[in-house]
Amino acid sequence: MSTSRTPKKIKKGRKSTEQSQDLLQEEDVLFSPISVTPCKSPRQGNLTGNARKVKDTAADWHNYIQKWESMNNKGMDIVNKIANVKLKVIFGSSEENPGSINVMPEEMGPLCDQFEEVITAMCNIVSRMASLTVGMKAICNLQHHQNKSSSDEEPLFQTWPIQEFCSTSQELLDMYTKELELKRTIMQNIAHAKDRNLMMFYTSSWLNQPYIDDRSHLLLESLLVETGLK
């Protein structure tokens, strides 16, 4: 009668199981839960103080940029009309009557008046943008004096410190100020253009707004998202 024996490999399996359990216990020690301080959540509800002022300023920036784009579209229509009138004069002039190119067509008068109204409106918009930037800097200084004991890098809403709002406002203002100067130059000279290439240059410059690049859209979008407006 044969005697049953427990195979050695079973004993080895038990030992392996015990070793695995020891490893698991060691891992539990090594990878114990870590307490994490939650990041600052976006402010919601009725804001007060500096946060309220900054959020209102961000909303104003959005509104003024929308008004600028509306006036830019209106100005583009006028520029196209002026260009068409001038091109007719340029191509209508002949070698026998070269002085006709300097003649100002009658329909140019009302168009120039409308154009000047557009530029005046754009000047007012940029003036208000400048006021927003001055106000933002004042808020920044006030925040600094109110929180002397804390760091200026502390987020006001989500991730931006107060200084980031000031620099964003200033950068946007610089773009629109330079673009306004270009548009003033176009308004003052387009009616006196004497060749097609120069007329096309003025038209293209008005349309493309070279001083307001893609970064302006990124800055505005970031400003709206950071303050919870979008």
Helices and strands as residue ranges (DSSP letters): H 8-30, H 49-92, G 98-102, H 108-146, H 162-189, G 190-192, H 196-208, H 214-226
